[in-house]
Amino acid sequence: RNYFIRQGQPTFTLLLEGLQSALPHIPPAVLAGRLQFAMGAMSQMMASRIRPSQLSSIFPDSLSEEQMVTELINFLTAGLEAHAEPIIMPAPD
């Protein structure tokens, strides 16, 4: 885990800076959390051994892999751009 964090830190920082530039109205802490959610969703999709065609018995109308990628992109961009609630910091002790 620490190795991955060290290796991924420059990319994560670059992505976060790009998001802050593109979405300046969203607090950096919220963007960092959303970026983590996005990376998790992308990682899960790439790592999954289950292909959409294998789910046809459970979900007869499952999407093709190309459609899944398109939907993932749509899902992630909508989530990154969503309205952010104000951040309420706990009162100091």
Secondary structure, DSSP 8 states (H G I E B T S, - for coil): -HHHHHHHHHHHHHHHHHHHHH-TTS-HHHHHHHHHHHHHHHHHHHH-S--GGGGTTT-TT---HHHHHHHHHHHHHHHHHS-----------
